[in-house]
Amino acid sequence: MAAQISQIKIFVRFEKEEAWLESMSASGWHLVSANYGIYRFAGGQPEKRVYKIDCRNITKQADLVDYISLFFDSGWTSINPKKNVGNYYFYSLADQPGKDIFSDKASRAGRYLRYAQLTGMSLIPMIPLYGALFATGVFKIGNWGYLTPGLWQMTGAEFIRHFLFETPFVVLRAMGWMLPLLIAFACLIFIYRYYRVYRQELERKV
């Protein structure tokens, strides 16, 4: 059984991700799967592979088969294709004809726009969820605070003892509600950056 390794990386540009995967294959580590920044590689003979990444919203198995077959007929091998994954990874050997899966600048830039759109769609379920929590009173900012009765009227060692005891629970309560919001905020940043790259790719002269 071939040795395997995992690495965690975040890329904003597909081109840099592709170049990194090519350098890994040149070192004898070939991509097995990639999910949300976690990459798995299998050890083997070094190869000069050309990697290309596309972003699609494929929800039906029949559509996935047609999509993969289209590239396979052109000499591209798909890596661990699945429905609803967003990014699809392909490779071919450097000495094979055809070094790109995109026909022009617009189609190459379009993957950035699709990625931004898919990221935005992933945030939609959070809107009614948080709205319902606010509407029903389950989510109250006041519940994040210190719940010890009379805490702020205490003084001296008594205040310090109760304050230090409850602070970790306050942090945990706040994190429980804030973590999804922080994730949503990070997604919005990525959406903006990918859309900006999309515009830059369209405006490139090459």
C-alpha positions in Angstrom: 0.0 0.0 0.0 1.4 3.4 -1.0 2.3 5.9 1.7 -0.1 8.8 2.1 0.2 12.2 3.6 -2.2 15.1 4.3 -1.6 18.8 4.2 -3.8 21.8 5.0 -3.6 24.9 2.7 -5.9 27.7 1.7 -5.6 29.3 -1.7 -7.4 32.3 -3.2 -6.1 31.7 -6.8 -6.7 28.5 -8.6 -3.5 29.0 -10.5 -1.3 28.9 -7.4 -3.1 25.8 -6.2 -2.5 24.1 -9.5 1.2 25.0 -9.5 1.5 23.7 -5.9 -0.1 20.4 -6.9 2.2 20.1 -9.8 5.2 20.6 -7.6 3.9 17.9 -5.2 3.6 15.4 -8.1 7.1 16.3 -9.3 8.2 15.3 -5.8 6.4 12.0 -6.0 3.2 12.9 -4.1 0.1 12.7 -6.2 -3.3 14.2 -5.2 -5.9 11.7 -4.0 -8.6 14.0 -2.7 -9.1 17.6 -1.7 -11.9 18.9 0.6 -12.1 22.3 2.2 -8.4 23.0 2.2 -7.4 19.4 3.3 -5.4 17.6 0.7 -4.4 13.9 0.7 -1.5 12.6 -1.4 -0.3 9.1 -2.2 3.3 8.4 -2.7 4.6 7.2 -6.1 7.1 7.9 -8.8 7.7 11.6 -9.6 5.7 12.7 -12.6 5.3 15.9 -14.5 1.6 16.3 -14.2 -0.5 19.3 -15.3 -3.3 20.0 -12.8 -6.4 22.0 -13.6 -9.3 22.9 -11.2 -12.9 23.8 -12.1 -15.8 24.9 -9.9 -19.2 23.6 -10.6 -22.5 23.0 -8.8 -23.3 19.4 -9.9 -26.1 17.8 -7.9 -27.1 14.9 -10.2 -25.1 11.7 -10.8 -25.9 11.7 -14.5 -24.7 15.2 -14.9 -21.5 14.3 -13.0 -20.8 11.4 -15.3 -21.3 13.5 -18.4 -19.1 16.2 -17.0 -16.2 13.8 -16.2 -16.6 12.0 -19.5 -16.2 15.3 -21.4 -12.8 15.9 -19.9 -11.7 12.2 -20.0 -12.2 12.1 -23.7 -9.8 15.1 -24.0 -7.1 13.3 -22.0 -7.9 14.6 -18.5 -8.2 12.3 -15.5 -10.6 13.4 -12.7 -9.5 13.0 -9.1 -12.1 11.6 -6.7 -15.2 13.1 -8.4 -18.3 13.5 -6.3 -21.6 15.4 -6.5 -22.0 18.7 -4.5 -18.3 19.2 -3.9 -17.8 22.5 -5.7 -14.2 22.1 -6.9 -13.2 19.4 -9.4 -9.6 18.4 -9.9 -8.1 17.1 -13.2 -4.7 16.1 -14.3 -2.9 15.0 -17.4 0.7 14.2 -18.1 2.8 17.1 -19.3 3.7 15.3 -22.5 0.1 14.8 -23.5 -1.7 17.2 -25.9 -3.9 19.8 -24.4 -2.6 21.8 -21.4 -5.9 23.5 -20.4 -9.5 22.5 -19.7 -10.7 26.0 -20.6 -11.3 27.3 -24.1 -10.9 31.0 -23.4 -10.3 33.7 -20.8 -13.9 34.1 -19.9 -14.5 30.4 -19.2 -11.3 30.3 -17.1 -12.3 33.4 -15.1 -15.9 32.0 -14.7 -14.7 29.4 -12.1 -14.0 32.3 -9.7 -17.5 33.7 -10.1 -19.0 30.2 -9.6 -16.9 29.7 -6.5 -18.1 33.0 -5.0 -21.7 32.1 -5.8 -21.5 28.7 -4.2 -19.9 30.2 -1.1 -22.7 32.7 -0.9 -25.3 29.9 -1.3 -23.8 28.1 1.7 -24.7 31.1 3.9 -28.4 31.2 2.9 -29.5 28.5 5.5 -28.1 30.5 8.3 -30.4 33.5 7.7 -33.7 31.8 8.7 -32.0 29.9 11.4 -30.7 32.9 13.2 -33.9 34.8 12.5 -36.0 32.1 14.2 -33.6 32.1 17.2 -34.0 35.8 17.6 -37.8 35.8 17.0 -38.4 33.0 19.6 -36.2 34.6 22.2 -33.8 31.6 22.3 -31.0 33.8 21.1 -30.5 36.7 23.5 -27.4 38.7 23.7 -28.1 39.3 27.4 -27.6 35.6 28.0 -24.0 35.9 27.0 -23.2 37.9 30.1 -22.5 37.1 33.7 -25.5 35.4 35.4 -24.3 35.4 39.0 -27.0 37.4 41.0 -25.5 40.6 42.4 -22.1 40.1 40.9 -21.5 43.8 40.0 -22.4 44.8 43.6 -19.8 42.6 45.1 -16.4 43.9 46.1 -12.9 42.7 46.9 -12.1 39.0 47.0 -15.7 37.9 46.7 -16.1 39.8 43.4 -12.8 38.4 42.0 -13.7 34.9 43.0 -17.1 34.9 41.3 -15.9 36.9 38.3 -13.0 34.5 37.6 -15.2 31.4 38.1 -17.9 32.5 35.7 -15.7 34.1 33.0 -14.9 30.8 31.2 -18.6 30.0 31.0 -19.4 33.4 29.5 -16.7 32.9 26.9 -18.1 29.4 26.0 -21.7 30.8 25.7 -20.5 33.6 23.5 -18.4 31.3 21.3 -21.3 29.0 20.8 -23.3 31.8 19.2 -20.5 33.8 17.6 -18.6 31.0 15.9 -21.2 30.5 13.1 -21.3 34.3 12.6 -17.5 34.5 12.4 -17.5 31.7 9.8 -20.1 33.6 7.9 -18.0 36.7 8.0 -15.0 34.8 6.8 -17.1 33.4 3.9 -18.1 37.0 2.9 -14.4 37.9 2.8 -13.7 35.0 0.5 -16.7 35.9 -1.7 -15.4 39.4 -2.1 -11.9 38.2 -2.9 -13.0 35.6 -5.4 -15.2 38.1 -7.2 -12.4 40.6 -7.3 -10.1 37.9 -8.8 -12.9 37.1 -11.3 -12.9 40.7 -12.5 -9.1 40.8 -12.6 -9.0 37.6 -14.8 -11.6 39.1 -17.2 -9.5 42.3 -17.5 -6.2 40.5 -18.2 -4.9 40.9 -21.7 -3.3 37.5 -21.9 
